Amino acid sequence: MAHSTPPSDRQPAFTGLIVGAVLTFAILLGVVKWTNARFAGHEGAAAAPATQAH
């Protein structure tokens, strides 16, 4: 009884890895840009008066 080896799924796995990484990076970049655009007009900690320790 000879057993045949199943076809390799290495290429689809690497394709999914690369596509997933690119999509994750694109989503992350979009969220950062959207958040920066939303808070562009707000004053942050840089506008607060700095306290000095004597």
FIKOL-829724 format. One record per residue: residue number from 0; x, y, z of N, C-alpha, C, O in turn. Coordinates in steps of 0.02 Angstrom, whole numbers. Last residue first. Example, Ala and Ser with C-alpha at 12.3 -4.5 7.8 and 13.67 -1.06 7.14 Angstrom:
BEGIN
   nr    n_c1    n_c2    n_c3   ca_c1   ca_c2   ca_c3    c_c1    c_c2    c_c3    o_c1    o_c2    o_c3
    1     642    -112     354     684     -53     357     645       2     394     670      57     402
    0     660    -284     390     615    -225     390     660    -165     390     712    -166     423
//
This chain:
BEGIN
   nr    n_c1    n_c2    n_c3   ca_c1   ca_c2   ca_c3    c_c1    c_c2    c_c3    o_c1    o_c2    o_c3
   53     655    3688    2032     712    3727    2056     754    3688    2102     804    3713    2127
   52     578    3635    1885     597    3616    1953     658    3656    1973     707    3657    1937
   51     455    3713    1789     526    3702    1800     538    3684    1873     509    3716    1917
   50     328    3674    1676     347    3688    1744     420    3671    1753     444    3620    1727
   49     259    3749    1533     307    3702    1560     325    3723    1631     335    3782    1646
   48      90    3762    1484     150    3794    1512     195    3743    1546     173    3699    1582
   47      39    3676    1335      33    3687    1407      97    3719    1434     152    3704    1409
   46      68    3644    1207      44    3712    1219      37    3726    1293      30    3785    1312
   45     102    3512    1213     155    3559    1192     133    3631    1207     176    3674    1218
   44     -12    3440    1237      32    3453    1293      86    3504    1276     113    3536    1321
   43    -117    3519    1114     -95    3463    1154     -51    3484    1212     -55    3542    1234
   42    -259    3577    1036    -198    3595    1070    -179    3537    1116    -221    3511    1153
   41    -323    3522     878    -324    3523     951    -257    3543     979    -205    3527     951
   40    -317    3506     742    -333    3572     768    -331    3577     844    -338    3632     871
   39    -289    3369     724    -242    3419     699    -255    3488     729    -207    3525     741
   38    -364    3259     752    -339    3297     808    -291    3352     787    -254    3378     829
   37    -394    3205     627    -448    3222     673    -426    3268     729    -464    3311     752
   36    -271    3178     572    -313    3228     540    -369    3251     587    -388    3310     586
   35    -228    3075     658    -191    3138     655    -232    3193     623    -229    3250     646
   34    -325    2978     627    -321    3005     694    -283    3071     694    -304    3119     728
   33    -294    2953     492    -361    2977     510    -360    3009     579    -391    3061     590
   32    -162    2906     504    -176    2966     466    -244    2996     484    -250    3056     491
   31    -186    2790     582    -142    2843     607    -155    2908     570    -160    2961     602
   30    -270    2717     497    -294    2737     563    -252    2794     591    -278    2841     620
   29    -184    2696     387    -246    2733     379    -273    2758     445    -298    2814     450
   28     -84    2617     445     -67    2682     418    -129    2725     410    -128    2785     425
   27    -162    2503     477    -128    2541     529    -111    2611     506    -122    2660     542
   26    -199    2462     348    -250    2481     397    -220    2523     452    -249    2574     472
   25     -72    2434     295    -114    2485     263    -169    2508     311    -183    2568     315
   24     -27    2331     380      10    2393     376     -33    2449     347     -31    2506     371
   23    -124    2234     348    -118    2258     417     -81    2325     418    -101    2371     454
   22     -96    2213     212    -161    2240     233    -159    2267     304    -188    2320     317
   21      34    2160     223      23    2221     185     -44    2253     206     -48    2314     215
   20      10    2043     299      55    2095     324      43    2161     289      42    2214     321
   19     -76    1973     211     -99    1993     278     -56    2048     308     -82    2095     339
   18      10    1951     104     -50    1991      94     -77    2016     161     -99    2073     167
   17     106    1869     170     125    1933     140      64    1978     131      67    2037     148
   16      26    1760     211      67    1797     259      84    1866     232      77    1916     268
   15     -28    1714      92     -72    1740     143     -34    1780     195     -60    1831     220
   14      91    1671      32      51    1723       0       4    1755      51      -4    1816      54
   13     128    1570     120     170    1630     115     133    1687      81     142    1745      99
   12      21    1481      93      33    1506     161      75    1569     159      60    1617     194
   11      32    1452     -43     -26    1489     -19     -17    1517      52     -43    1570      68
   10     162    1384     -34     153    1446     -71      90    1484     -50      94    1545     -40
    9     135    1269      48     184    1320      69     173    1386      32     175    1439      63
    8      61    1157      37      25    1220      42      71    1277      63      48    1327      91
    7      87    1017     -67     114    1066     -20      72    1130     -21      50    1153     -74
    6     -23     876     -73      10     933    -106      32     984     -54      -1     993      -2
    5      21     726      16     -26     779      -1      11     838     -33      71     847     -21
    4      88     579     -55      97     637     -12      48     692     -32      35     702     -91
    3      13     418     -50      34     477     -89      40     537     -41       1     544       6
    2      67     261      -2      32     322      18      58     380     -24     119     388     -32
    1      40      97     -53      79     158     -59      37     218     -40     -22     225     -59
    0      41     -58       0       0       0       0      44      62       0      81      76      48
//
